[in-house]
Amino acid sequence: MREVYGLHGGAGPQQHNSCAHIRLVQPLTHPLVARHIRLTHGTERPAGDFDLVFLDRFVTWPRAARMERLEAMVDALSVRAIPLVYSIDDNLLDLHEGEPWSPFPGEDLRRMIRFLTRSASRLIVSTQALKSRMSALCPDIVVIPNALDERLLGPVSERSPRERITIG
């Protein structure tokens, strides 16, 4: 069984944001995947032995030391030969570019994304257009489209063929 650490943004150690839930936690805890990997996840850098670190979008560490902490983490993973897989589903590099009145994503976040993309062993993106945009920064990119885990829909029950089903 492979040990995977999922690093994500969030309000607290185990309080992941919705994107991390849909793109990291749900897929990597799906019953078909959970037979092969064990996911530990959080908002702080991994402590312990892992076979792989999966980072979703960006970390929400305090801005003052964020890049230094990321660089130290990437160096430590490299020394221990632990691959870093980076996943991003939006083109945050170009979002609001040249619009100084829009604080998000900002140059700090763009710098983090460029660093993580260049440092990653593999980049996962959600669209072919995003793959094209990021290809200059990372040679190993895989497109995995956004999808919803069927577990979000609740248990499937038996219905008679004549029973009316309402969706929405």
Secondary structure in CASP SS format (residue, H / E / C, confidence):
PFRMAT SS
TARGET T0000
AUTHOR 0000-0000-0000
METHOD secondary structure of the structure
MODEL  1
M C 1.00
R E 1.00
E E 1.00
V E 1.00
Y E 1.00
G E 1.00
L E 1.00
H C 1.00
G C 1.00
G E 1.00
A E 1.00
G E 1.00
P C 1.00
Q C 1.00
Q E 1.00
H E 1.00
N C 1.00
S H 1.00
C H 1.00
A H 1.00
H H 1.00
I H 1.00
R H 1.00
L H 1.00
V H 1.00
Q H 1.00
P H 1.00
L H 1.00
T H 1.00
H C 1.00
P H 1.00
L H 1.00
V H 1.00
A H 1.00
R C 1.00
H C 1.00
I E 1.00
R E 1.00
L E 1.00
T E 1.00
H E 1.00
G E 1.00
T C 1.00
E C 1.00
R C 1.00
P C 1.00
A C 1.00
G C 1.00
D C 1.00
F C 1.00
D C 1.00
L E 1.00
V E 1.00
F E 1.00
L E 1.00
D E 1.00
R C 1.00
F C 1.00
V C 1.00
T C 1.00
W C 1.00
P C 1.00
R H 1.00
A H 1.00
A H 1.00
R H 1.00
M H 1.00
E H 1.00
R H 1.00
L H 1.00
E H 1.00
A H 1.00
M H 1.00
V H 1.00
D H 1.00
A H 1.00
L H 1.00
S H 1.00
V H 1.00
R C 1.00
A C 1.00
I C 1.00
P C 1.00
L E 1.00
V E 1.00
Y E 1.00
S E 1.00
I E 1.00
D C 1.00
D C 1.00
N C 1.00
L C 1.00
L C 1.00
D C 1.00
L C 1.00
H C 1.00
E C 1.00
G C 1.00
E C 1.00
P C 1.00
W C 1.00
S C 1.00
P C 1.00
F C 1.00
P C 1.00
G H 1.00
E H 1.00
D H 1.00
L H 1.00
R H 1.00
R H 1.00
M H 1.00
I H 1.00
R H 1.00
F H 1.00
L H 1.00
T H 1.00
R H 1.00
S H 1.00
A C 1.00
S C 1.00
R E 1.00
L E 1.00
I E 1.00
V E 1.00
S C 1.00
T C 1.00
Q H 1.00
A H 1.00
L H 1.00
K H 1.00
S H 1.00
R H 1.00
M H 1.00
S C 1.00
A C 1.00
L C 1.00
C C 1.00
P C 1.00
D C 1.00
I E 1.00
V E 1.00
V E 1.00
I C 1.00
P C 1.00
N C 1.00
A C 1.00
L C 1.00
D C 1.00
E H 1.00
R H 1.00
L H 1.00
L H 1.00
G C 1.00
P C 1.00
V C 1.00
S C 1.00
E C 1.00
R C 1.00
S C 1.00
P C 1.00
R C 1.00
E C 1.00
R C 1.00
I C 1.00
T C 1.00
I C 1.00
G C 1.00
END
